[in-house]
Amino acid sequence: MYRILIGDDHEHARQAMRLIIENDPQFEIIGEATNGNEVIELTEKFMPDMILMDINMPILNGLEATRIIKERFPYVKIVMVTVSDDVSDLFEALKKGAQGYLLKNLNPSIWLEYLHSLARDHAPMPKEVARRILHEFTHPSKPTEETVLTAREQEILTRVAQGLSNKEIASDLFISEYTVKNHLKNIMQKLHLNNRVQLTRYAYENGWVRR
């Protein structure tokens, strides 16, 4: 089951996305948000696998919400959904970290095919977009805050180093095992580590846990 969060300030748009996604047994909608701030809050709470994000939302737009989420939760896939087919919007979304781009007026079968491809990391990138990205990021800058862990991630890292299982961590923090699992994926991606042993060693070497 691939867990999806929807972010769009229009009820009809959210309803349309629900109708498309709910017809596929491999997808599950785990929450809905009406502005960028809500998307960020629900991402931290539910740790979805993918977010369908409208570009134009109040309080905080989808592009800025995407940038913040990808800094904090790099493993989450983000698909921008919009009525605009302007390549500049697509390019800006990819610069912020989005993995995909869907037009709201596309056929539902195309939506599902594309989302399945993204879930399997098989979605192709248009050649023109790839060319522009290559030009834009000839000298990429590395984010200085990339490895900063959230308070929740610090709690989970500490418990991993103490030898707790995912089930025990979930019980201790009153969250689901699935949320723990996704937090761990996020932590390992931020720290460029591959397993719990490496996480434990990192925690001890950096003073998260006393020997």
N, C-alpha and C positions, 0 to 999 in steps of 0.2 A: 504494500500500500504506500503510495507516494502522497505525502501530506502537503496541502497547498493552502496558502493564506492569500486572500483577495484584498486589494487596496484600491478603492474607487469611491468618490464622493457621490456618485449617482446610483440611486437604488435600482433603476432599470438596468443599468450596466452590470451591477453586481448580480442581479437576477439572471441576466442573460448568460453570464459566466457560470453561474451555478448550474443552470440547465444543461450547459455543454459538459461540464466536468462531472456532474452527478450521473451522467449516462455511462461513464467509464468506471468499471469496478476497480481499476488500479489506482484511481485518484480519490483522495478524501479531502474535503474542505474542512479545515480546522479552525477557521476564524475569518472575520471580515472587519475591515477598517475603513474609515471615511476621510482620513487625512494622513499625511506623512508621519506625524508624531504617533498616531495610533498604530500605524504599521510597525514602527520601531518597537513600541511597547509590546505589541502582540508577538513580534518576532522573538523578543527576549523571553517572553512568558511561555510560548508554545514551541519554539525552535522548529519551524516548518522546513521542509525540504526545498520548497519553491514558493516564490511570491509572484502573483500577478499584480503589477503595479501600474496604475494610471499615472500619466505624466503630470497632468494639471489637476492638482488637489489643493484645497485651502490649508492655511496654517503653515504647512511645509509641503512643497511639491514633491512629486515622485522622483525627480532626478536627485534632489538633495537627500531625500530619504534613502535612495539607493546608495549614494556615496557613504552615508553614515553606517548603513547596515553592512555593506561590504567591508568596511574597516573593522567593525566589531564582530561580524559573523561571516567570514569569507567563504565558508562552505555553502551558504544558502544561494541557490540559483534564483535570479531575478529576471522576470520577463516583463518588459514594458508593454502596456496595452494602450492604444490611442486611436483616434480617428485620423491622425495625420500620417501621410506617407512621405513626409519631407525627410530626405536623407540626412539633413543636418540634425534633426531630432534623434534619428537612429544613432548617428555617430556620437552625439553628446551622451546618450544613454549608455553606449558601450564604454565611453571614456569614464563614466561614473562607476562602471563595474558590472552593468547588466549583461546577462548571457544571451538574451533573446529579445525579440521585438515582434508584436502581433498587432494587426489592425482589427478593430472591433467589428468591421463589416465583412470579415472573411467567413467562408463556409465553416460550420462547426467541425466537419470532418478534417479540414485543414488544421484547425486549432488542435484537435486531439493528436493528429499525426505529428505536428510540430512539438507539442509538449512531450510526447513519448520520446521523440528524438533527443530533446534536451535532457530528459531524465536519464537517457543512456549515453549522454555526451556525444551524440552522433549528429546534432544539428549543424548543417554546413553554414559557413559565413559567406555572404556575397563577395565576389572578387573586388568590387569597387570599395566596399567597406574595409576589406582586408588591406587594400593598397593604401587607403587614407590613414588607417591605424598605424601601419608600418612607417609612414612618413611622419606622423604626429609623435610617435614614440621611439624615434631613432636614438634618443638619449633619455631613457626613462629615469625618473627620480624615485628613489625608494622611500616609502612613507616611514617617518621616524617613529610613529606611534603604533606600527603594525602589530608588535608583539605585546602590547599592553592588554592584560586580561581584565575582564569585568569582575565585579565583586563576586558574582555567582560562579564564574569560572575559577576564581581563586579558591572558593569554598570546595569546589569539586576536585581541583588539583590536590588540595591538601588531603582530602579523604582518599583519593587514589593512592597517594604516597603513604597513607596510614594502612593501606591494604584492604580497604573496603571494596566490595563488589558493587556493580551498578545497582543491583537491587537494594543493597544496604544504603548506598548513597541516596537513592530515590526516597527510601523510607525516612532517612535522617533529615532530608531537606524538604519533605512533603511535595515532591514532584514525581512525574512518571519516569519509568526506566527509559522510555524513548527519549524524553527530554535530556536525561543524563547522557545517553548515547550521543545525541547530537551536540551537546556541549563538549563532550570529549573529542568528537571529530573537529569541532571548531578550535579547541585548545591545541590539538596536535598540528592543525594546519597553521595556526598562528606561530607556534614555536618550532615548526619544521621537524616534528618528531613523529615516530611511527607506531609506538606501542606504549603500554602501561609501564613497562620496565624503564623505558627512556623518560617517561613523564615522572616517575618516582625519583630517578636519579637527578633530573632537572630540579625537582622540588627541594631535594636535600641540598644540592650544590648552591641553590639560590636562596636558601634560608626560609623556605616556606614551611618546612617541618624540621624540628630538632631531632638530632640523632638519638 
